[in-house]
């Protein structure tokens, strides 16, 4: 049959999953491309903290990650390899500025408390590592945030993908991408400004990324490990800035979206 309808073995539930991918046109109609006269800039940060080294071995490196975040002051941030977001935000006065959501699988999201109100949050397992580099299951973490002044809503999803790189985990890259798309489709609301980012552990030619690009434009790819950090969104991007590593092995990136 059609490749889109083939079943795959889902190692996260240990069963055969025949859930068909979301129709591309249906997905596009659901997330919508909003025509509007006014746009508001939203500053987003994605940052893989390389936790075992930066915090586990170097004890936080004199709060270098917190110092980088304080210098950037993003509206919303997605952190990967983040075992304890309170430890990151507990420096440089960041806990006074941000509300944080700690998710499974070393994922965290934080947003400016004074500017955003949380409408909903959740997480879903979307993959399991291959045996060769097994570290467990891999998830997405999402929040829906309403801007207190404009009322506009951002749907922000963070992902830390399975190993080996480009494998897509035990179920393969296409299955991982399908589960990410389903997680978006089930939780995003029409007219939400949708942003998906993180360390996907998948390069641009992987099945994971190619499948996701059928649904969402890829607006940025990092350089570390030949490009395993990505951001996908239908929103216009005004600018992108590399803030450096600040003790991690990944670059912290700021993307300024128009919401």
VOBA-1610 file (N, C-alpha, C; in pm, whole numbers, padded with zeros to 5 digits, always signed):
BEGIN
Unk+00082-00120+00000Unk+00000+00000+00000Unk+00085+00125+00000Unk+00018+00238+00010Unk+00085+00367+00018Unk+00177+00370+00139Unk+00298+00427+00122Unk+00394+00434+00233Unk+00332+00504+00354Unk+00245+00603+00328Unk+00186+00680+00437Unk+00092+00596+00522Unk+00048+00481+00470Unk-00049+00402+00543Unk+00014+00278+00608Unk+00144+00255+00584Unk+00205+00133+00635Unk+00217+00138+00787Unk+00202+00022+00847Unk+00214+00012+00993Unk+00361+00010+01032Unk+00389+00051+01155Unk+00524+00040+01208Unk+00514-00006+01352Unk+00621-00070+01398Unk+00623-00117+01537Unk+00661-00001+01627Unk+00574+00027+01723Unk+00594+00139+01814Unk+00657+00086+01943Unk+00786+00113+01960Unk+00857+00059+02075Unk+00820+00131+02205Unk+00759+00248+02196Unk+00720+00317+02319Unk+00598+00251+02384Unk+00513+00187+02301Unk+00397+00117+02355Unk+00408-00034+02335Unk+00516-00078+02269Unk+00541-00220+02240Unk+00423-00282+02167Unk+00380-00216+02061Unk+00270-00266+01981Unk+00285-00216+01838Unk+00212-00280+01746Unk+00212-00233+01609Unk+00120-00112+01600Unk+00173-00004+01548Unk+00096+00120+01535Unk+00060+00140+01389Unk-00067+00142+01359Unk-00111+00165+01222Unk-00178+00300+01207Unk-00159+00387+01305Unk-00217+00520+01301Unk-00161+00594+01180Unk-00249+00628+01088Unk-00204+00695+00966Unk-00154+00835+00998Unk-00059+00884+00920Unk-00015+01022+00940Unk-00131+01119+00922Unk-00122+01231+00990Unk-00219+01338+00969Unk-00210+01384+00824Unk-00323+01405+00760Unk-00321+01457+00624Unk-00255+01594+00621Unk-00168+01617+00524Unk-00093+01742+00518Unk-00187+01861+00505Unk-00286+01850+00415Unk-00380+01961+00396Unk-00462+01985+00523Unk-00504+01876+00586Unk-00580+01888+00712Unk-00496+01959+00818Unk-00369+01922+00828Unk-00280+01982+00926Unk-00262+02130+00899Unk-00237+02166+00772Unk-00217+02306+00735Unk-00341+02389+00763Unk-00457+02332+00736Unk-00581+02405+00764Unk-00602+02423+00914Unk-00559+02324+00991Unk-00579+02329+01136Unk-00489+02434+01200Unk-00360+02435+01163Unk-00271+02534+01226Unk-00290+02671+01163Unk-00331+02673+01035Unk-00365+02799+00971Unk-00246+02892+00951Unk-00250+02972+00850Unk-00157+03083+00831Unk-00241+03208+00848Unk-00218+03280+00956Unk-00307+03389+00991Unk-00274+03514+00910Unk-00373+03569+00846Unk-00358+03697+00777Unk-00394+03807+00877Unk-00303+03897+00901Unk-00328+04001+01000Unk-00253+04128+00965Unk-00299+04237+01020Unk-00240+04367+00988Unk-00124+04402+01080Unk-00121+04344+01198Unk-00015+04378+01293Unk+00057+04253+01340Unk+00188+04265+01354Unk+00271+04153+01399Unk+00348+04195+01522Unk+00367+04102+01612Unk+00445+04127+01732Unk+00567+04037+01730Unk+00683+04093+01762Unk+00805+04015+01762Unk+00813+03931+01889Unk+00844+03803+01873Unk+00862+03710+01985Unk+01003+03652+01977Unk+01078+03672+02083Unk+01218+03629+02088Unk+01225+03492+02153Unk+01272+03394+02076Unk+01273+03255+02119Unk+01418+03206+02127Unk+01449+03130+02230Unk+01582+03072+02248Unk+01572+02920+02248Unk+01662+02855+02175Unk+01679+02710+02186Unk+01823+02683+02226Unk+01841+02594+02327Unk+01974+02578+02386Unk+01985+02439+02447Unk+02078+02360+02395Unk+02111+02230+02453Unk+02225+02251+02552Unk+02202+02214+02678Unk+02294+02252+02786Unk+02409+02153+02809Unk+02407+02037+02739Unk+02518+01942+02758Unk+02534+01913+02907Unk+02422+01875+02972Unk+02411+01876+03116Unk+02518+01795+03188Unk+02544+01674+03140Unk+02636+01585+03213Unk+02773+01649+03228Unk+02811+01731+03130Unk+02941+01797+03136Unk+02933+01933+03206Unk+02841+02018+03159Unk+02833+02155+03210Unk+02796+02159+03358Unk+02700+02077+03398Unk+02656+02076+03537Unk+02712+01957+03615Unk+02720+01840+03550Unk+02766+01722+03620Unk+02913+01724+03653Unk+02996+01766+03557Unk+03140+01766+03578Unk+03191+01903+03623Unk+03139+02010+03562Unk+03193+02144+03588Unk+03110+02227+03684Unk+03008+02166+03743Unk+02931+02233+03847Unk+02860+02359+03803Unk+02826+02366+03676Unk+02756+02483+03624Unk+02847+02586+03561Unk+02981+02564+03570Unk+03076+02654+03503Unk+03053+02800+03541Unk+03036+02821+03673Unk+03012+02956+03726Unk+02889+03022+03661Unk+02785+02939+03648Unk+02654+02986+03598Unk+02664+03048+03459Unk+02744+02986+03372Unk+02765+03043+03238Unk+02638+03040+03153Unk+02557+02934+03167Unk+02433+02928+03090Unk+02335+03035+03136Unk+02324+03053+03267Unk+02236+03158+03320Unk+02279+03296+03275Unk+02409+03317+03269Unk+02461+03447+03225Unk+02425+03472+03078Unk+02434+03367+02996Unk+02396+03381+02855Unk+02247+03414+02842Unk+02163+03342+02918Unk+02019+03367+02911Unk+01986+03507+02959Unk+02050+03552+03065Unk+02024+03687+03118Unk+02062+03793+03015Unk+02168+03767+02940Unk+02207+03863+02836Unk+02109+03868+02721Unk+02045+03755+02691Unk+01952+03750+02578Unk+01810+03788+02616Unk+01766+03749+02736Unk+01630+03772+02786Unk+01523+03737+02682Unk+01520+03609+02639Unk+01417+03569+02543Unk+01277+03571+02605Unk+01177+03582+02520Unk+01038+03570+02567Unk+01009+03426+02610Unk+01052+03330+02527Unk+01026+03188+02551Unk+01155+03113+02520Unk+01186+03013+02602Unk+01305+02933+02573Unk+01274+02785+02583Unk+01338+02708+02495Unk+01333+02563+02499Unk+01472+02511+02529Unk+01486+02436+02639Unk+01614+02384+02682Unk+01614+02232+02667Unk+01722+02179+02611Unk+01741+02035+02599Unk+01861+01995+02685Unk+01868+01866+02716Unk+01968+01817+02812Unk+01965+01905+02939Unk+01844+01926+02988Unk+01821+02010+03105Unk+01755+01925+03213Unk+01836+01873+03304Unk+01784+01784+03409Unk+01709+01858+03519Unk+01740+01986+03539Unk+01678+02062+03647Unk+01676+02210+03609Unk+01563+02255+03553Unk+01556+02392+03503Unk+01566+02493+03617Unk+01526+02454+03739Unk+01536+02547+03851Unk+01682+02581+03882Unk+01772+02489+03854Unk+01914+02516+03875Unk+01966+02619+03774Unk+01915+02611+03654Unk+01955+02708+03550Unk+01900+02846+03583Unk+01772+02851+03619Unk+01706+02979+03644Unk+01732+03034+03784Unk+01798+02954+03866Unk+01829+02999+04001Unk+01952+03086+04009Unk+02000+03135+03896Unk+02116+03223+03890Unk+02079+03351+03817Unk+02154+03457+03845Unk+02139+03586+03775Unk+01997+03642+03783Unk+01922+03605+03886Unk+01787+03660+03905Unk+01684+03611+03806Unk+01714+03504+03733Unk+01622+03458+03628Unk+01492+03403+03683Unk+01495+03346+03803Unk+01373+03289+03860Unk+01269+03396+03892Unk+01311+03519+03903Unk+01219+03631+03925Unk+01150+03674+03796Unk+01209+03636+03683Unk+01160+03680+03553Unk+01082+03574+03478Unk+01112+03445+03507Unk+01060+03336+03424Unk+00979+03236+03505Unk+00877+03182+03438Unk+00805+03065+03485Unk+00853+02946+03403Unk+00880+02834+03468Unk+00938+02719+03399Unk+00848+02598+03407Unk+00858+02514+03304Unk+00792+02383+03300Unk+00901+02280+03278Unk+00920+02191+03374Unk+01017+02082+03359Unk+00945+01960+03304Unk+00993+01911+03192Unk+00930+01796+03130Unk+01011+01670+03148Unk+00967+01561+03086Unk+01044+01437+03088Unk+01160+01444+02989Unk+01249+01347+02996Unk+01353+01336+02895Unk+01445+01454+02885Unk+01473+01520+02999Unk+01568+01632+03003Unk+01523+01749+02916Unk+01393+01774+02913Unk+01335+01887+02841Unk+01280+01989+02939Unk+01292+02117+02904Unk+01232+02223+02984Unk+01194+02340+02895Unk+01092+02412+02938Unk+01048+02535+02871Unk+01034+02641+02979Unk+01073+02764+02946Unk+01052+02876+03038Unk+01005+02997+02957Unk+00925+03082+03022Unk+00871+03200+02954Unk+00863+03316+03053Unk+00865+03438+03000Unk+00858+03557+03083Unk+00723+03566+03153Unk+00725+03563+03285Unk+00603+03557+03365Unk+00515+03679+03346Unk+00577+03796+03336Unk+00500+03920+03331Unk+00431+03940+03196Unk+00479+03869+03093Unk+00428+03893+02958Unk+00338+03781+02906Unk+00350+03661+02964Unk+00277+03546+02910Unk+00199+03473+03019Unk+00082+03425+02980Unk-00002+03343+03068Unk-00013+03203+03007Unk+00009+03101+03088Unk+00005+02965+03036Unk-00139+02916+03028Unk-00177+02865+02911Unk-00312+02814+02887Unk-00318+02662+02896Unk-00205+02597+02873Unk-00202+02452+02875Unk-00059+02402+02858Unk-00034+02279+02899Unk+00097+02220+02885Unk+00082+02069+02877Unk+00182+02002+02823Unk+00176+01857+02816Unk+00303+01800+02757Unk+00313+01669+02761Unk+00427+01599+02703Unk+00381+01464+02652Unk+00454+01411+02553Unk+00424+01279+02498Unk+00554+01212+02459Unk+00562+01082+02482Unk+00674+01004+02433Unk+00656+00983+02283Unk+00762+01008+02207Unk+00752+00994+02061Unk+00855+00897+02005Unk+00951+00851+02087Unk+01054+00761+02036Unk+01126+00693+02152Unk+01200+00589+02118Unk+01287+00519+02212Unk+01421+00499+02144Unk+01529+00521+02217Unk+01663+00507+02160Unk+01689+00366+02109Unk+01777+00356+02008Unk+01828+00227+01966Unk+01917+00168+02075Unk+01933+00036+02071Unk+02011-00032+02173Unk+02157+00014+02175Unk+02211+00049+02056Unk+02353+00084+02047Unk+02389+00206+02131Unk+02296+00299+02146Unk+02319+00418+02228Unk+02196+00444+02314Unk+02160+00346+02393Unk+02032+00352+02464Unk+02041+00441+02588Unk+01951+00541+02592Unk+01939+00627+02710Unk+01794+00640+02753Unk+01706+00565+02686Unk+01567+00566+02728Unk+01472+00619+02622Unk+01355+00667+02666Unk+01253+00719+02575Unk+01276+00867+02550Unk+01220+00915+02440Unk+01236+01055+02398Unk+01099+01119+02379Unk+01088+01242+02423Unk+00957+01307+02430Unk+00953+01441+02359Unk+00832+01493+02348Unk+00810+01634+02319Unk+00743+01696+02441Unk+00774+01822+02465Unk+00713+01901+02572Unk+00654+02026+02509Unk+00529+02058+02541Unk+00467+02174+02478Unk+00394+02261+02580Unk+00379+02388+02543Unk+00296+02482+02619Unk+00215+02566+02521Unk+00099+02609+02565Unk+00023+02714+02494Unk+00027+02838+02582Unk+00072+02948+02524Unk+00092+03071+02599Unk+00016+03185+02534Unk-00056+03261+02616Unk-00126+03381+02567Unk-00047+03504+02607Unk-00023+03591+02511Unk+00045+03716+02542Unk-00052+03807+02617Unk-00011+03853+02732Unk-00103+03926+02820Unk-00153+04057+02758Unk-00072+04119+02675Unk-00111+04248+02617Unk-00191+04231+02488Unk-00140+04150+02396Unk-00204+04138+02264Unk-00311+04030+02259Unk-00303+03932+02351Unk-00396+03820+02348Unk-00358+03711+02250Unk-00254+03733+02172Unk-00212+03632+02074Unk-00156+03510+02147Unk-00174+03393+02086Unk-00136+03268+02149Unk-00023+03200+02072Unk+00079+03158+02145Unk+00189+03081+02088Unk+00178+02937+02135Unk+00190+02845+02040Unk+00203+02702+02073Unk+00350+02667+02052Unk+00417+02633+02161Unk+00563+02616+02161Unk+00596+02474+02203Unk+00664+02400+02115Unk+00698+02261+02143Unk+00849+02241+02137Unk+00902+02170+02236Unk+01044+02143+02249Unk+01066+01992+02237Unk+01175+01951+02170Unk+01200+01809+02147Unk+01349+01778+02163Unk+01377+01664+02224Unk+01512+01611+02234Unk+01507+01470+02178Unk+01563+01451+02058Unk+01538+01332+01979Unk+01622+01211+02013Unk+01584+01098+01954Unk+01646+00969+01986Unk+01781+00948+01920Unk+01858+00858+01980Unk+01986+00813+01928Unk+01967+00671+01872Unk+02053+00626+01781Unk+02168+00695+01723Unk+02124+00814+01637Unk+02220+00903+01609Unk+02190+01014+01520Unk+02142+00961+01386Unk+02033+01020+01338Unk+01968+00988+01210Unk+01890+00857+01209Unk+01891+00783+01320Unk+01818+00656+01322Unk+01668+00675+01341Unk+01631+00783+01409Unk+01492+00799+01449Unk+01453+00711+01565Unk+01554+00643+01626Unk+01525+00552+01736Unk+01479+00417+01686Unk+01427+00335+01776Unk+01391+00197+01743Unk+01284+00187+01635Unk+01192+00282+01632Unk+01082+00276+01536Unk+01113+00345+01404Unk+01227+00414+01397Unk+01266+00481+01274Unk+01221+00627+01269Unk+01286+00702+01180Unk+01265+00846+01173Unk+01127+00887+01129Unk+01069+00813+01035Unk+00936+00849+00988Unk+00834+00834+01099Unk+00844+00726+01176Unk+00751+00704+01287Unk+00764+00813+01393Unk+00888+00852+01423Unk+00910+00959+01521Unk+00846+01089+01475Unk+00867+01123+01348Unk+00809+01246+01294Unk+00657+01242+01297Unk+00599+01128+01262Unk+00453+01114+01263Unk+00397+01137+01402Unk+00466+01083+01503Unk+00418+01101+01640Unk+00431+01246+01686Unk+00537+01315+01642Unk+00550+01457+01674Unk+00435+01536+01612Unk+00407+01508+01484Unk+00299+01580+01415Unk+00165+01552+01482Unk+00140+01427+01522Unk+00015+01396+01592Unk+00006+01472+01725Unk+00119+01482+01796Unk+00118+01555+01924Unk+00084+01702+01903Unk+00134+01759+01795Unk+00099+01898+01762Unk-00049+01907+01728Unk-00093+01821+01637Unk-00228+01828+01584Unk-00334+01811+01693Unk-00304+01727+01792Unk-00400+01703+01900Unk-00412+01821+01997Unk-00308+01902+02004Unk-00302+02003+02111Unk-00302+02148+02064Unk-00261+02173+01942Unk-00261+02309+01891Unk-00404+02351+01861Unk-00433+02479+01873Unk-00565+02532+01841Unk-00555+02623+01718Unk-00663+02629+01639Unk-00661+02719+01524Unk-00620+02861+01565Unk-00536+02921+01484Unk-00485+03057+01502Unk-00370+03065+01602Unk-00329+02954+01663Unk-00207+02956+01744Unk-00086+02980+01655Unk+00009+03055+01704Unk+00138+03067+01636Unk+00225+02949+01676Unk+00257+02861+01582Unk+00317+02731+01611Unk+00468+02734+01591Unk+00544+02690+01694Unk+00689+02680+01686Unk+00731+02545+01743Unk+00808+02470+01665Unk+00866+02342+01708Unk+01017+02354+01697Unk+01088+02323+01805Unk+01234+02333+01800Unk+01298+02232+01894Unk+01432+02221+01884Unk+01504+02135+01976Unk+01624+02068+01912Unk+01678+01973+01986Unk+01785+01887+01936Unk+01720+01758+01889Unk+01706+01742+01760Unk+01633+01629+01704Unk+01722+01505+01690Unk+01853+01523+01704Unk+01948+01416+01677Unk+01925+01355+01539Unk+01890+01442+01446Unk+01862+01403+01308Unk+01906+01516+01216Unk+01981+01483+01114Unk+02031+01584+01021Unk+01930+01611+00910Unk+01961+01709+00825Unk+01861+01758+00730Unk+01811+01652+00633Unk+01893+01554+00599Unk+01850+01451+00503Unk+01793+01327+00571Unk+01775+01333+00702Unk+01718+01218+00774Unk+01569+01205+00744Unk+01517+01086+00766Unk+01373+01064+00745Unk+01291+01147+00842Unk+01343+01167+00964Unk+01270+01248+01061Unk+01246+01388+01008Unk+01353+01454+00965Unk+01342+01593+00920Unk+01263+01602+00790Unk+01288+01511+00698Unk+01216+01517+00570Unk+01066+01497+00590Unk+01028+01409+00682Unk+00885+01389+00709Unk+00824+01512+00776Unk+00895+01572+00870Unk+00843+01692+00936Unk+00828+01807+00837Unk+00919+01817+00742Unk+00912+01926+00643Unk+00792+01914+00550Unk+00729+01799+00547Unk+00606+01787+00469Unk+00493+01867+00535Unk+00507+01895+00664Unk+00402+01963+00740Unk+00438+02105+00780Unk+00566+02128+00810Unk+00607+02257+00863Unk+00736+02304+00795Unk+00746+02432+00762Unk+00871+02483+00706Unk+00983+02477+00810Unk+01099+02431+00767Unk+01217+02434+00855Unk+01282+02572+00837Unk+01291+02647+00946Unk+01337+02786+00936Unk+01480+02804+00986Unk+01534+02700+01051Unk+01673+02710+01099Unk+01728+02573+01127Unk+01857+02554+01097Unk+01932+02433+01134Unk+02066+02475+01190Unk+02107+02414+01300Unk+02235+02445+01362Unk+02351+02379+01289Unk+02471+02400+01341Unk+02591+02347+01278Unk+02653+02231+01356Unk+02622+02218+01483Unk+02683+02115+01566Unk+02645+01976+01515Unk+02744+01886+01511Unk+02723+01748+01463Unk+02655+01747+01326Unk+02699+01838+01240Unk+02649+01849+01102Unk+02500+01877+01095Unk+02447+01945+01198Unk+02311+01995+01192Unk+02206+01902+01250Unk+02201+01892+01384Unk+02099+01809+01450Unk+02001+01892+01531Unk+02026+02024+01539Unk+01933+02117+01604Unk+01852+02187+01495Unk+01721+02196+01515Unk+01635+02254+01412Unk+01523+02336+01476Unk+01463+02419+01392Unk+01339+02487+01428Unk+01246+02484+01308Unk+01120+02451+01333Unk+01017+02445+01230Unk+00903+02539+01270Unk+00854+02616+01175Unk+00742+02705+01205Unk+00687+02767+01076Unk+00555+02787+01070Unk+00499+02863+00958Unk+00508+03014+00979Unk+00553+03058+01096Unk+00561+03200+01126Unk+00680+03265+01056Unk+00668+03392+01019Unk+00783+03463+00961Unk+00894+03480+01065Unk+01018+03463+01021Unk+01135+03484+01106Unk+01200+03616+01067Unk+01212+03704+01165Unk+01271+03836+01141Unk+01424+03829+01141Unk+01480+03753+01234Unk+01625+03744+01244Unk+01665+03623+01328Unk+01791+03579+01310Unk+01847+03467+01386Unk+01983+03511+01438Unk+02013+03477+01562Unk+02140+03517+01623Unk+02202+03401+01698Unk+02329+03375+01672Unk+02404+03273+01744Unk+02471+03337+01865Unk+02436+03288+01985Unk+02489+03346+02108Unk+02613+03273+02160Unk+02656+03169+02089Unk+02771+03093+02134Unk+02731+02979+02226Unk+02830+02908+02278Unk+02805+02786+02353Unk+02798+02806+02505Unk+02869+02901+02558Unk+02870+02930+02702Unk+02891+02805+02787Unk+02984+02721+02745Unk+03017+02603+02822Unk+02950+02475+02776Unk+02853+02485+02685Unk+02789+02367+02628Unk+02869+02322+02506Unk+02823+02215+02441Unk+02881+02177+02312Unk+02787+02214+02198Unk+02674+02277+02230Unk+02579+02326+02130Unk+02572+02478+02138Unk+02544+02541+02024Unk+02523+02685+02022Unk+02384+02719+02076Unk+02377+02823+02156Unk+02247+02881+02195Unk+02203+02974+02082Unk+02082+02953+02033Unk+02033+03031+01920Unk+01907+03107+01956Unk+01905+03233+01914Unk+01785+03316+01928Unk+01721+03333+01791Unk+01592+03308+01785Unk+01514+03333+01664Unk+01405+03433+01699Unk+01398+03540+01623Unk+01295+03641+01643Unk+01182+03616+01544Unk+01068+03570+01597Unk+00952+03540+01515Unk+00854+03657+01513Unk+00774+03664+01409Unk+00664+03758+01402Unk+00535+03683+01429Unk+00472+03714+01541Unk+00351+03644+01585Unk+00227+03728+01558
//
